[in-house]
Amino acid sequence: MLATYSRALLAGLVGLAVNFLLLGLADRFGIVTARGGFQRLVKMWTGPVLQGFGVDRIWAALSLPDPNGALFTNGFKVAVGLAFAVIYVWIRPLLPGSALEKGLIYALLVWLINAGIVLPALGQGFAGINTLSAVGILAFAVAHTAFFLVLAGLS
């Protein structure tokens, strides 16, 4: 079982590298994509509660990474991606079809959550339609799907 999780985590890291590369290419071409929506939503929901408990002061006193800085932001993305890899191990037996089909189904499920819950909760509308161009929505969908296809193909 440990080998299964190790393989999935490695596949997740490769998938994240592909995802970051594709999103970086979109940036180079000036294409704005729906990046960091989940993280913004988590901050929006948990920030006031954590501040109420003094976590922000403890965080600063320990000189931990700035939650708005690149290290924290990218670390959060990597942690979420690796969580998706572990979840994939759990749900893979429930998904029909080949690795390609499983990857596409998993990508679609997560994309629908992001497009239908996360981005609307941030005021961006379904799939970010209020703030993104069609090209931006497509570029995000491609980078997002690439992660899940690599994950399914390698794990």
C-alpha positions, -999 to +999 in steps of 0.1 A: +000+000+000+029+024+008+042+018-028+008+028-042+008+061-023+044+068-031+037+062-068+006+085-066+026+112-048+054+110-074+028+111-102+012+141-085+045+159-085+050+153-122+015+164-129+021+195-109+052+203-129+032+199-161+004+221-147+028+248-135+046+247-169+013+252-188+001+279-165+035+296-168+032+295-206-003+311-203+013+338-182+040+344-209+013+349-235-006+373-213-035+348-207-051+353-173-063+320-159-083+310-127-053+305-105-054+304-068-091+305-065-093+277-039-066+293-019-083+327-019-116+310-008-098+292+020-082+325+032-115+343+030-133+316+051-106+308+076-086+341+078-109+359+103-112+328+124-075+322+125-069+359+133-094+356+161-073+328+176-041+348+172-026+324+146-015+353+125+006+367+153+021+333+161+028+327+124+047+360+122+066+354+155+078+321+141+089+339+109+068+314+088+063+322+051+041+352+042+007+338+032+006+362+003+041+353-008+053+330-036+066+303-012+034+299+007+012+302-024+031+276-044+035+254-013-003+255-009-008+245-046+017+216-042-001+204-010-035+205-026-021+187-057-006+160-035-039+157-016-056+152-050-031+124-057-040+106-024-077+111-030-072+096-065-058+064-049-090+061-028-115+068-056-096+051-086-114+018-080-147+035-083-140+053-116-148+034-148-125+028-178-089+031-186-064+054-169-071+080-195-109+078-188-103+078-151-081+109-154-107+127-175-135+119-151-115+130-121-105+162-139-141+169-148-154+163-112-128+186-097-132+212-125-170+213-119-164+219-082-140+247-090-162+262-117-195+257-100-186+264-063-152+280-058-151+306-085-188+317-080-182+320-042-154+345-051-178+365-073-162+353-105-193+335-119-193+299-133-158+290-144-147+326-138-168+339-167-172+373-150-135+379-148-118+357-174-118+356-211-128+324-230-091+318-237-083+321-200-110+297-191-098+272-217-061+276-208-069+269-171-090+239-181-062+225-202-036+229-175-060+215-149-068+185-171-032+178-178-025+174-141-052+148-137-042+129-169-006+127-158-017+117-123-039+089-137-014+078-163+016+075-139-001+062-107 
